Amino acid sequence: MIIIKNINTPNNTNDQTPPSRLQLLITAAQSGDRQALLQLCEDFSPLLKSEAHREMFYRSLGKDAEGIAVLALIELILKYDGADFAN
């Protein structure tokens, strides 16, 4: 289990909901927490494997498809601006 430290959570006044686990992990990963980034990769692993083995991707990328999918996920996590957490 990963314990996320030093993450600023929003004030829960005015009916704001606390941040989800996904939000906390993304925020931590963007702040340089490698464990949070590894946890996100592990959480999304089934989806990444499934998508990487789709015929159109696997035919063009071969054995590298899963690695490329993980790299794409990491890039998205690090670039994500948090504007779409609600969706």
C-alpha positions in Angstrom: 0.0 0.0 0.0 1.2 3.5 -0.9 0.9 6.3 1.6 0.7 9.7 -0.1 2.4 12.4 1.9 2.4 16.2 1.7 -0.5 16.6 -0.7 -2.6 19.7 -0.3 -6.2 18.8 -0.1 -8.9 21.3 -0.8 -10.9 22.8 2.1 -14.1 20.7 2.5 -16.3 23.6 3.2 -19.1 24.6 0.8 -19.9 20.9 0.0 -16.6 20.3 -1.8 -15.9 16.6 -2.1 -12.5 15.3 -1.0 -10.1 14.4 -3.8 -10.3 10.9 -5.1 -7.5 8.4 -4.8 -6.8 8.9 -8.5 -6.5 12.7 -8.0 -4.1 12.2 -5.1 -1.9 9.8 -7.0 -1.8 12.1 -10.1 -0.9 15.1 -8.0 1.8 13.2 -6.1 3.2 11.8 -9.4 3.4 15.3 -10.9 5.2 16.4 -7.7 7.9 13.8 -8.3 6.6 10.9 -6.2 7.9 7.8 -8.1 5.8 5.4 -5.9 2.6 7.2 -6.9 3.6 7.0 -10.6 4.4 3.3 -10.3 1.0 2.8 -8.5 -0.8 4.5 -11.4 1.0 2.4 -13.9 0.0 -0.7 -12.0 -3.6 0.4 -11.6 -3.9 1.0 -15.4 -1.9 -2.1 -16.3 -4.9 -4.2 -17.4 -6.1 -1.4 -19.7 -2.7 -0.8 -21.1 -2.2 -4.5 -21.9 -5.6 -4.8 -23.5 -5.1 -1.8 -25.7 -1.5 -2.7 -26.6 -2.7 -6.1 -27.8 -5.3 -4.7 -30.1 -4.6 -6.0 -33.6 -4.0 -2.6 -35.2 -1.5 -1.6 -32.5 0.2 -4.9 -32.0 0.6 -5.5 -35.7 2.5 -2.2 -36.1 4.4 -2.0 -32.8 4.9 -5.7 -32.0 6.5 -6.6 -28.7 7.1 -2.9 -27.9 3.4 -2.1 -27.8 3.1 -2.5 -24.0 6.1 -0.4 -23.3 5.0 2.3 -25.6 1.6 2.3 -23.9 3.2 2.7 -20.5 5.3 5.6 -21.7 2.3 7.3 -23.2 0.4 6.9 -19.9 3.4 8.5 -18.0 3.5 11.4 -20.4 -0.2 12.0 -20.0 0.0 11.8 -16.2 2.8 14.3 -16.1 1.2 16.7 -18.5 -2.3 16.5 -17.1 -3.6 19.8 -15.8 -6.4 18.6 -13.6 -9.1 20.4 -15.4 -11.1 17.2 -16.1 -11.1 15.5 -12.7 -14.9 15.7 -12.6 -15.2 13.5 -15.7 
